[in-house]
Amino acid sequence: MLYLENLGKSFEGLMAVNDVNMMVKEGDIHAIIGPNGAGKTTLFNLITGYHHPDTGKVVLRKEDITGLPRHIICQKGIARSFQRVNIYPKLTVFQNVQVAVSSQQGYTFSLFSLAKRIGRKETEELLDELGLFQYKDLKGEELSHGVKKQLELAISLANKPKLLLLDEPTAGMAPEETRITLELIQMLSKGKGLTVLFTEHDIAAVFAIAKRITVMHQGAILAEGLPEEVRANPEVQRVYLGES
């Protein structure tokens, strides 16, 4: 699904991503972990066009998408969420998702004059699928943090991606919200054939759902493999123990 070749990015001489080579298999739930400052979010920004790499390339399904504009990358099948929730706080849950659905269908309109019929069926189906239908008339700003993150996930899915990038999807969540979110990610991967690449500090969450794990440290890949291989890796243990 995704291949990164010799990907590098520096900021004012500081190497944020250093010669990263990585492959994400279609249909996998693939986690990227590492200490703060390891380069995980910068890597996401390079994949999705928020930053242009200094070296290397990003290949999606054998197509080089390096440096393409963000909206073109989205159209090619990549969607993402962010560490900080990215929704419209003054719109209802229904309207938040309807905007994304309508955009995917090629409609444009003012956010202040939403055409109620556009994308209604698809919006309702997404809300029901992600357990958000009960909140459909609440404004984004009225939701709990966990429900806001679920709403952001619904917005991402409205674009019908093939590859979904989630930047710390359970950050700040209560245990029950975390459980629901992890189950949603597994359901989406299995039920829709969606490939998921995510970063996460909650190691228990990572080992609960990841099929493959990449460990980053100081901008480079420290280790990669199956969860049990990564768990037993002495260098990975040293990095995390050092951070503690």
Order of alpha helices (4+ residues) and beta strands (2+ residues): beta-beta-beta-alpha-beta-beta-alpha-beta-alpha-alpha-alpha-beta-alpha-beta-alpha-beta-beta-alpha-alpha
